[in-house]
Amino acid sequence: MSQTTDTAAAAIKAAITENPVMLFMKGTAMFPQCGFSARVVQILTHSGVPFKTVNVLEDPELRDGIKAFSNWPTIPQLYVKGEFVGGCDIVTEMFQSGELQTLFEQNGIAKTAAT
């Protein structure tokens, strides 16, 4: 592994360790820059759980690093309690089936106050 890859991996590990619900995406939660990222933000917002995001477009090293870290070729990528959940299709399917909400509950991720 190169020094840069190690740095990206360390940043990714820190982000998913420190944030119970972590989304690596293109753009920001307020301004997603791809439809798939926008959809996952919409699902997380609808689910009412607090989440943090990292804009991979701001850091090419991180964008490549997250793909290697998860062994998953696409972005967005959702992590819950440090575990890789999946990308847009998987998150959408889990949301529609109720599995995503169950995953949040099992991991003790409380919904924020209703808006």
Stockholm file with secondary structure:
# STOCKHOLM 1.0

chainA/1-115         MSQTTDTAAAAIKAAITENPVMLFMKGTAMFPQCGFSARVVQILTHSGVPFKTVNVLEDPELRDGIKAFSNWPTIPQLYVKGEFVGGCDIVTEMFQSGELQTLFEQNGIAKTAAT
#=GR chainA/1-115 SS CCHHHHHHHHHHHHHHHHCSEEEEESBCSSSBSSHHHHHHHHHHHHHTCCCEEEEGGGCHHHHHHHHHHHTCCSSCEEEETTEEEECHHHHHHHHHHTHHHHHHHHTTCCCCCCC
#=GC SS_cons         CCHHHHHHHHHHHHHHHHCSEEEEESBCSSSBSSHHHHHHHHHHHHHTCCCEEEEGGGCHHHHHHHHHHHTCCSSCEEEETTEEEECHHHHHHHHHHTHHHHHHHHTTCCCCCCC
//
